[in-house]
Amino acid sequence: MLYRYKKSFEKIAMGLLSFMPKERELKKLQQTMHIYEENPEWQLFLWKKEDDFVGLLGVEVADDHYTIHHVSVNPSHRGDGIGHQMIDKIQDMMQHREMRATDETEAFLNKCPVKKGGL
């Protein structure tokens, strides 16, 4: 299940975000978290499986589209379809908006079925 980020999830979110190649350095990680906390257009979600948060999805939302900036899954849960489930859920949530990717997320998103609006 996808949960909207709250400050109480900060350490978990930072841990999951650190699996992204460009987010490994602490300073960069803190800057990224600051963007999600301060800008309402930037929304961070965590995926919970049973009792643990195992995935993270970061999107920038505009009126007619949204951009997936971050997709991260705990390495011990990779291959379980969690990334695809998160993308499926965010597509449901964003309804009429077009989904877009960044250079960093494009390869993964191209493997996901697109419901509404293309990449």
VMD Tcl script that draws the C-alpha trace (Angstrom):
set ca {
  {0.00 0.00 0.00}
  {1.22 3.49 -0.87}
  {1.49 6.03 1.97}
  {2.11 9.76 1.62}
  {5.39 10.83 3.25}
  {5.27 12.28 6.76}
  {8.18 13.73 8.74}
  {8.05 10.71 11.07}
  {9.05 8.56 8.05}
  {12.16 10.66 7.33}
  {14.86 8.12 8.25}
  {13.08 5.31 6.41}
  {12.60 7.53 3.36}
  {16.24 8.61 3.38}
  {17.35 4.98 3.61}
  {15.21 3.96 0.64}
  {16.18 7.05 -1.36}
  {19.86 6.27 -0.79}
  {19.48 3.19 -3.04}
  {19.13 5.59 -6.00}
  {22.57 6.02 -7.66}
  {22.57 9.84 -7.55}
  {21.34 9.99 -3.94}
  {24.13 8.10 -2.17}
  {25.96 11.11 -0.73}
  {24.46 12.43 2.51}
  {24.49 16.09 1.45}
  {22.66 15.32 -1.85}
  {20.21 13.09 0.02}
  {19.43 15.87 2.51}
  {18.93 18.38 -0.33}
  {16.50 16.02 -2.07}
  {14.54 15.42 1.14}
  {14.35 19.20 1.64}
  {12.80 19.61 -1.84}
  {10.10 17.05 -1.03}
  {9.39 18.60 2.37}
  {9.26 22.24 1.20}
  {7.60 22.09 -2.24}
  {3.95 20.99 -2.40}
  {4.34 19.98 -6.07}
  {6.99 17.43 -5.07}
  {5.35 14.46 -3.38}
  {7.02 11.49 -1.76}
  {5.29 8.16 -1.16}
  {6.36 5.02 0.68}
  {5.20 1.48 -0.09}
  {4.38 -0.71 2.90}
  {4.47 -4.49 2.66}
  {3.14 -6.17 5.78}
  {4.84 -4.24 8.64}
  {7.75 -2.72 6.71}
  {8.25 0.17 4.32}
  {10.10 -1.40 1.39}
  {9.65 1.05 -1.49}
  {9.72 4.76 -2.26}
  {8.26 6.82 -5.10}
  {8.94 10.53 -5.66}
  {6.85 12.59 -8.08}
  {6.61 16.20 -9.18}
  {2.98 17.07 -9.93}
  {1.78 19.67 -12.44}
  {-1.74 20.42 -13.70}
  {-1.60 18.16 -16.75}
  {1.27 15.78 -15.98}
  {3.49 14.33 -13.27}
  {7.16 13.39 -13.41}
  {8.54 10.33 -11.64}
  {11.87 11.48 -10.18}
  {12.58 8.60 -7.80}
  {11.67 4.90 -7.70}
  {13.45 2.81 -5.12}
  {12.88 -0.64 -3.63}
  {14.79 -2.24 -0.78}
  {17.24 -4.69 -2.43}
  {15.88 -7.64 -0.42}
  {12.44 -7.04 -1.98}
  {13.50 -6.44 -5.58}
  {11.96 -8.79 -8.11}
  {8.70 -8.95 -6.12}
  {6.88 -6.49 -8.40}
  {6.82 -3.68 -5.82}
  {8.12 -1.05 -8.25}
  {5.41 -1.94 -10.76}
  {2.75 -1.90 -8.02}
  {3.85 1.59 -6.94}
  {3.67 2.87 -10.55}
  {0.26 1.25 -11.01}
  {-1.05 2.93 -7.85}
  {0.35 6.37 -8.69}
  {-1.26 6.17 -12.13}
  {-4.61 5.54 -10.40}
  {-4.02 8.49 -8.09}
  {-2.97 10.91 -10.84}
  {-5.89 9.91 -13.12}
  {-6.03 12.29 -16.10}
  {-2.41 13.48 -15.91}
  {0.31 12.28 -18.27}
  {3.13 10.30 -16.64}
  {6.67 11.46 -17.48}
  {10.10 10.13 -16.58}
  {13.52 11.58 -15.89}
  {16.70 10.20 -17.43}
  {17.21 8.28 -14.20}
  {13.71 6.69 -14.09}
  {12.97 6.25 -17.81}
  {14.44 2.75 -18.23}
  {12.35 1.37 -15.38}
  {9.16 3.19 -16.37}
  {9.43 1.86 -19.92}
  {8.99 -1.63 -18.43}
  {5.76 -0.65 -16.64}
  {2.31 -0.81 -18.24}
  {0.94 2.69 -18.86}
  {-2.74 3.20 -18.02}
  {-3.44 6.80 -19.00}
  {-1.12 9.25 -20.65}
  {2.20 8.06 -22.00}
  {5.83 8.55 -21.31}
}
mol new
graphics top color blue
foreach p $ca { graphics top sphere $p radius 0.5 }
foreach p [lrange $ca 0 end-1] q [lrange $ca 1 end] { graphics top cylinder $p $q radius 0.2 }
display resetview
